[in-house]
Amino acid sequence: MTPGHGSTVDGVLRRSARRTPARVALAYRERSWTYEDLDEAVSRAAAVLLAEGLAPGDRVAAYGHNSDAYLIAFLACARAGLVHVPVNQHLTGDDLAYLVGQSGSTLVLADPDLTGRLPGEAAVLPLRDADGSLLARLAGTPAYAGPEPRTEDLVQLLYTSGTTALPKGAMMTHRALVHEYLSAITALDLSAGDRPAHALPLYHSAQMHVFLLPYLAVGATNLVLDAPDGDRLLGLIEEGRVDSLFAPPTVWIGLANRPDFATRDLGGLRKAYYGASVMPVPVLERLRARLPKLAFYNCFGQSEIGPLATVLGPDEHEGRPASCGRTVLFVDARVVDETGADVPDGTPGEIVYRSPQLCEGYWNKPEETAEAFRDGWFHSGDLAVRDADGYLTIVDRVKDVINSGGVLVASRQVEDALYTHEAVAEAAVIGLPDERWIEAVTAVVVPRGEVTEDELVAHVRDKLTAFKAPKRVLFVDELPRNASGKILKRELRDRFGA
């Protein structure tokens, strides 16, 4: 291959540094980095990593909280030809050992408060806040000036969330992620003048690859936060420091349920992005009614495609608020039946993808790779309906559809009906084993007022066909979620299905 194409993840930053070297690229707590400074830090961090005895192609796990050091480490891995393995900082025990071991990570970059959780055999380099940490060693290390990685080289193993099975490492190349960045920029109207806050965990592909890296590509100033704290976010918006925000539905639900949400001055927020899990339509309608001038974007996809696959833009919400939009620039999609044949518009089927954004398969899992990639298409596991204009609406995950008495019930439809009741703060609908119904439609509800099981069943019956109404309603204090806000229905089935 002829060198010098520069279509690499770290090349995204390098181009912005040459274009706008003095502009602030990143702010985190008391530190800020210009594009020139950030690019230099990445080159020095790449040299630090290679001085640890690593070689191109080696896997490096990242087990840390949001920080500037976390971003620098990822880009340094990319520049040095290493394969970055982001790890959920909440994982412990066997779950943590599985990801480090299955990926074959030679080194773990970890925040000091997390290192005690790591398996004893793991080699560890602190990310920050310690003597000899990656961040501390930048000043004394010459910048890496070695060869660029190739566009087809692996740059990251993106592990799936594992809500139904053990996580699988999606093998992402530089080429795939750079294509995905351009898709995000064009579909989400990202620009250098935006003032985005990045509050979701950076190990999560949505925050890193749909927002932070694309925003670095266009030259914006990026504010990285430790967590999506409601008080902090609303304060930053009121101060004019943030005008663009991505958050999963759980965060938007929390903001909409705040007593002060109706009175805070949020007019400076221009762009609101939601995704990572399904947004209940009633919650979206409340948000739009409160902030009618705010541009809402629905972002949908999955780790294997980088992760952005479809977007519903601000001017497309009217009349189709439940839709996840149309495919982005570099994604082709079909809706198919169990044989792989296209289904008619309006008929539920599985979404399958073909795209340069797609992963190369699953790390050391040939059988799972063969199952997901069939006949030239990636089978997503998402059940959707397509309309005549190309808009897709997610019905459910294929594995979450409930077979009640031989009739299939989409859990999302029942959840949307529950959210229209004023006493429902959050809801998840699952199927539980039942002698009569095969699977009984069961609602797990976090209440925000006095309400009974009979009231909620009657409420859903008023909204939907009777057989879709829950056979049971279980009340809980909170729903189990992963760090991206996705409800872990597998845990609910295990807890209540015994």
Buried (B, 14 or more C-beta within 10 A) or exposed (E): EEEEEBBBBBBBBBBBBEEBBEBBBBBBEEEBBBBBBBBBBBBBBBBBBBEEEBEBEBBBBBBBBBBBBBBBBBBBBBBBBBBBBBBBBEBEEEBBBBBBBBBBBBBBBBBBEBBEBBEEEBEBBBBBEBEEBBBBBBEEBEBBEEEBBBBEBBBBBBBBBBBBEEBBBBBBBBBBBBBBBBBBBBBBBBEBEBBBBBBBBBBBBBBBBBBBBBBBBBBBBBBBBEEBBBEBBBEBBBEEBBBBBBBBBBBBBBBBBEEEBEEBEBEBBBBBBBBBBBBBBBBBBBBBEBBEEBBBBBBBBBBBBBBBBBBBBBEBBEEBBBBBBBBBBBBEBBBBEEEBEEBEEEEBBBBBBBBBBBBBBBBBBEEBBEEBBEEEBBBBBBBBBBEEEEBBBBBBBBEBBBEBEEEEBBBBBBBBBBBBBEBBBBBBBBBBEBEEBBBBBBBBBBBEEEBEBEEBBEBBBEBBEEEBBBBBBBEBEEBBBBBBBBBBBBBBBEBBBE
